[in-house]
Every structure is written in C-alpha cells, then in structure tokens.
Amino acid sequence: MDKDTLTSLFQYHYWANRQLWRSLAALSDAQFADPSANGSPSIQTQVVDMVASENLWVNYLWHGEVEFLVAAQFPTRASIRQEWDALEEEMLDFIGELGPAELSRRIEPPFLGRQTPLHVWETLVYVVHHAVEQRAQVCQHLRKIGTRPLAHDFLAFAAEHVYHGNSYGAFALAQAAQGPRH
C-alpha cells in the first residue's frame, strides 16, 4: 500500500468519526451512557473502545509501547473527544513519517495472543476497518433509540469532497498538511 492511499483512507476514517461525533452530540447523557436494552454496551463504552483500539495500535507501531485504555479513564464526552482529537493528530503525524520500507516492515504484536506477522500497512488498514465496524454498531444503537446518524460511509465522503471541488485524494493530502479538523 502506498502512503498517499493510506493517508486518504485515514482522512476518510477521521471524517467518518467527525460525522459520528456530530450524531452523538445531540444525545442526552443518559442516552450516551446507558447500555442498550438488548444488553449491548453503551454508546460511551463503544466509542471509548474505538479510541482505545486506535491508541493501542499507534503507540505500538510508533513507540513500541503497549497501552490499554479503559472506559474509566474517559468519564465524559469531553474527555473522550479530547483523546480522540489528540489521537487523530498523532496518527496523522505517524503516517506522515512513514516511508515505503516502514510501511512494509513486519511486526508481531505480542498482545494478539498468537504469532501473527503483519506488515505495518496491514495493521493500519485493520485500524480503519475495525473503526468502520464499531461505527456501524454505534449507528445501530443510535437507530434503536430513535436517532438518525449522519452518513459516514466512504461514498458519502468521496461525494462530499467531489462536490466541494476536491477528489478525496487531493482533500486528504491538503488536510494532512493542515492538521485535524474539528
């Protein structure tokens, strides 16, 4: 995978996160923090899981550190959003420093419980894929409580940026140079 494509993929990822966050902003504290009637975790727990997963990977890939974040560290929406924004900046900085050799570097994360050699680029694609799954779960929860989430799929991202006169690739590179948007 080349760096420009990976950068575009992460720009989509962060755009989708911002779309999700706009949907979450309208929730009451109870809607945000209460578990689903079917026993699935609260929206708050699911969003913290998204942050924790991405944080685990960027810290492991960039610093060689394993850090497991837990929900108790983020008791409020503001604390989650602050971590989310800092994480976005950190991940884009990390990707900005990657060259072809680093993208192809093999890793064996010790926390997976089995030897699984992966390329750095494969791990980063996994980060985005995992977030897509988690956003879908949060959106399902939102629909069950009567809230319609904003579009967050890749085609909506591409269409929005073409509408504004940018291809998503050009948008991604311009955004990466400007830093994260909130």
DOZALUM-172574 format. One line per field, with one value per residue: x, y, z of N, C-alpha, C in turn. Coordinates in steps of 0.1 Angstrom, whole numbers. Atoms other than C-alpha are relative to their C-alpha. Example, Ala and Ser with C-alpha at 12.3 -4.5 7.8 and 13.67 -1.06 7.14 Angstrom:
<atoms>
n.c1 (9,-9)
n.c2 (-12,-11)
n.c3 (0,0)
ca.c1 (123,137)
ca.c2 (-45,-11)
ca.c3 (78,71)
c.c1 (9,-8)
c.c2 (12,11)
c.c3 (0,8)
</atoms>
This chain:
<atoms>
n.c1 (9,-8,3,11,13,2,4,14,8,1,8,14,2,2,13,11,1,7,15,6,0,11,12,0,1,14,5,0,-11,5,0,-14,-7,7,-1,12,10,-3,-12,-13,-6,4,-7,-12,-10,-4,-9,-13,-6,-6,-12,-10,-6,-9,-11,-9,-8,-10,-11,-8,-7,-9,-9,-3,7,14,8,14,8,13,11,-1,-9,8,14,8,-1,-11,-13,-2,-2,-14,-9,2,-7,-15,-3,0,-13,-12,0,-4,-15,-7,1,-8,-14,-2,-5,3,-6,7,13,-2,-7,8,2,7,5,1,13,10,1,-6,-9,7,-8,7,-6,6,12,12,5,7,12,8,5,11,11,6,9,12,9,4,10,13,6,5,11,11,5,7,13,9,6,8,-9,-5,-13,-4,-7,-15,-6,-11,6,5,-12,-5,10,-1,-12,2,9,-7,-10,-12,1,-3,-14,-5,4,-8,-14,1,4,-11,-10,6,3,13,11,9)
n.c2 (-12,-12,-9,-9,7,1,-13,-2,9,-6,-12,5,5,-11,-7,8,-2,-13,2,7,-9,-9,7,2,-13,-2,9,-4,7,14,8,2,9,11,12,3,9,14,4,-5,-11,-14,-7,-5,11,3,-11,2,12,-4,-8,9,8,-8,-5,12,3,-10,1,12,-2,-11,-1,14,1,5,-8,3,-10,5,-10,-9,-12,-10,0,-10,-2,-10,7,9,-8,-5,11,3,-10,2,12,-3,-7,9,10,-7,-2,13,3,-9,4,13,2,13,11,1,6,14,6,10,-1,11,-6,10,0,7,14,10,-7,-4,-11,-9,-12,-12,-5,8,-4,-13,3,6,-11,-6,10,2,-12,1,9,-6,-11,6,4,-12,-5,9,-4,-12,2,7,-10,-10,-10,3,-5,-6,9,1,9,-6,-7,-14,-7,-3,-9,-13,-7,-4,-11,-12,-2,8,14,3,0,-13,-5,7,-5,-14,0,5,-11,-10,6,5,-9,3)
n.c3 (0,0,-11,4,-1,-14,-5,4,-8,-13,1,0,-13,-9,4,-5,-15,-3,3,-11,-12,2,-4,-14,-8,-3,-9,-14,-7,-2,13,3,-10,-4,9,9,-6,4,-8,7,-7,3,10,-6,0,14,5,-7,7,12,-4,-6,10,9,-8,-2,12,3,-10,2,13,0,-11,-5,-13,0,-9,0,-6,-5,0,-12,3,8,-6,6,15,2,-1,11,12,-1,4,14,9,-2,6,14,3,-2,11,13,-1,2,14,7,-1,5,14,6,-8,-13,3,2,-11,-7,-14,-7,-13,-11,-6,8,-6,9,9,12,7,9,5,-6,7,-2,-13,1,6,-10,-9,7,1,-13,-3,8,-7,-12,3,4,-13,-6,8,-3,-13,1,6,-10,-10,7,5,14,1,13,9,-3,9,8,12,-4,-2,14,7,-7,4,14,0,-4,10,-3,0,-14,-2,-1,-13,-10,0,-5,-14,-8,-2,-8,-13,-2,0,-11)
ca.c1 (0,13,14,-10,-37,-32,-34,-67,-80,-73,-88,-120,-117,-114,-142,-164,-155,-165,-198,-204,-195,-220,-246,-236,-236,-274,-278,-287,-261,-284,-287,-249,-240,-268,-264,-288,-320,-306,-275,-250,-226,-234,-225,-200,-183,-183,-167,-141,-134,-128,-103,-86,-81,-66,-45,-31,-20,-4,15,27,36,53,67,68,46,15,-11,-46,-70,-102,-136,-129,-102,-129,-159,-172,-179,-154,-126,-133,-134,-101,-84,-100,-87,-52,-52,-61,-32,-8,-19,-16,19,29,16,33,67,62,83,79,103,85,51,64,81,68,56,44,22,26,-9,-26,-20,-5,23,8,33,18,30,26,3,-19,-22,-32,-58,-71,-74,-97,-117,-122,-135,-159,-173,-175,-192,-218,-225,-229,-251,-273,-276,-285,-313,-327,-331,-347,-317,-308,-270,-253,-239,-204,-197,-168,-191,-206,-171,-160,-192,-189,-154,-161,-190,-166,-143,-117,-110,-108,-71,-64,-85,-66,-32,-44,-60,-29,-8,-33,-38,-70,-104,-129)
ca.c2 (0,34,63,86,59,52,89,91,61,78,111,92,75,108,124,95,98,135,126,101,127,151,125,118,155,155,127,132,120,90,80,83,63,38,2,-9,-27,-58,-59,-44,-19,18,42,57,23,16,50,45,11,28,53,25,3,30,43,7,4,38,35,0,9,42,39,1,6,-13,8,-4,24,17,34,47,70,88,96,124,131,160,137,112,139,154,120,113,146,141,106,118,142,116,90,115,125,89,82,113,99,65,56,26,5,13,5,-29,-36,-68,-67,-94,-77,-95,-87,-107,-140,-158,-151,-132,-114,-84,-55,-21,-11,-41,-31,4,-9,-30,1,17,-15,-20,15,10,-20,-1,30,6,-8,27,37,7,17,52,40,18,49,69,89,90,91,112,94,81,57,61,70,99,110,109,126,154,162,160,183,208,205,181,145,127,121,157,165,140,154,190,181,162,193,215,191,177,194,196)
ca.c3 (0,-8,16,-4,-5,32,40,20,39,72,61,53,87,106,85,94,131,130,113,141,168,153,157,193,203,203,227,264,289,297,260,257,289,293,279,251,261,244,267,242,256,259,232,255,260,223,215,242,226,193,209,229,199,177,206,212,176,171,204,195,159,166,200,206,237,246,263,271,277,297,299,335,320,300,322,300,263,266,278,251,224,237,234,200,186,201,187,152,152,165,139,110,123,124,89,77,88,72,41,18,39,72,56,46,79,96,131,156,182,215,226,199,218,189,165,137,114,98,77,92,64,70,106,97,73,101,123,98,92,129,133,104,123,155,139,124,159,173,145,151,187,177,154,182,204,176,164,127,124,97,66,73,45,21,-9,11,20,-17,-29,-3,-14,-51,-45,-29,-59,-45,-52,-19,-25,-30,0,21,12,18,51,63,57,76,106,120,116,144)
c.c1 (9,-5,-12,-13,-3,-4,-15,-9,-2,-8,-15,-3,-3,-13,-12,-2,-7,-15,-7,-1,-11,-13,-1,-2,-15,-6,0,11,-5,1,15,6,-8,2,-13,-9,4,13,13,5,-6,7,13,11,5,9,13,8,7,13,11,7,10,12,10,9,10,11,9,8,11,10,4,-6,-14,-7,-15,-8,-13,-10,1,9,-7,-14,-10,2,12,13,2,3,14,10,-1,7,15,5,0,12,12,0,4,15,7,0,9,15,3,6,-4,5,-8,-14,0,6,-10,1,-7,-5,-1,-13,-11,-2,4,9,-7,8,-8,9,-6,-12,-12,-6,-8,-13,-10,-6,-13,-12,-7,-9,-12,-10,-6,-10,-13,-8,-6,-12,-13,-6,-8,-14,-10,-6,-6,8,5,15,3,7,14,7,10,-6,-5,12,5,-9,1,12,1,-9,7,12,14,-3,3,15,6,-4,8,14,-1,-3,12,10,-6,-2,-15,-10,-10,-14)
c.c2 (12,10,9,-7,-2,13,3,-8,6,13,-4,-4,11,8,-8,1,14,0,-7,9,10,-6,-2,13,3,-9,6,-8,-15,-8,-4,-11,-13,-12,-1,-10,-15,-5,4,12,14,6,5,-11,-4,11,-1,-12,4,8,-10,-8,8,5,-12,-1,11,0,-12,3,11,0,-14,-2,-6,7,-4,10,-7,11,9,12,11,1,9,0,9,-7,-10,8,5,-11,-4,10,-1,-12,2,7,-9,-10,6,4,-13,-4,9,-3,-13,1,-14,-12,-2,-6,-15,-8,-10,2,-13,5,-11,-1,-7,-15,-11,8,3,11,8,11,12,5,-9,3,13,-1,-6,11,7,-9,-2,11,0,-9,6,12,-6,-5,12,5,-9,3,13,-1,-6,10,12,11,-4,5,6,-11,0,-10,6,7,14,9,5,10,14,8,3,12,13,2,-7,-15,-4,-2,13,6,-6,6,15,0,-5,11,11,-5,-4,11,-4,6)
c.c3 (0,10,-4,2,15,7,-3,9,14,0,0,15,10,-4,6,15,3,-3,12,12,-1,4,15,8,4,10,14,6,3,-13,-3,9,3,-10,-8,8,-2,7,-7,8,-3,-11,5,0,-14,-6,7,-6,-13,3,5,-11,-9,8,2,-12,-3,10,-3,-13,0,11,6,14,-1,11,-2,7,5,2,12,-2,-7,5,-7,-15,-3,1,-11,-13,0,-4,-14,-9,1,-8,-16,-4,1,-12,-13,0,-3,-15,-8,0,-6,-15,-5,9,13,-2,-2,11,6,15,5,13,11,6,-8,5,-9,-10,-13,-7,-9,-5,8,-7,2,13,0,-8,10,10,-6,-1,13,4,-8,7,12,-2,-4,12,7,-7,2,13,-1,-7,9,10,-8,-6,-14,-1,-14,-9,4,-9,-10,-12,4,2,-14,-6,6,-5,-15,-2,3,-9,2,-2,15,2,2,13,12,2,5,15,9,2,10,14,1,1,11,-3)
</atoms>
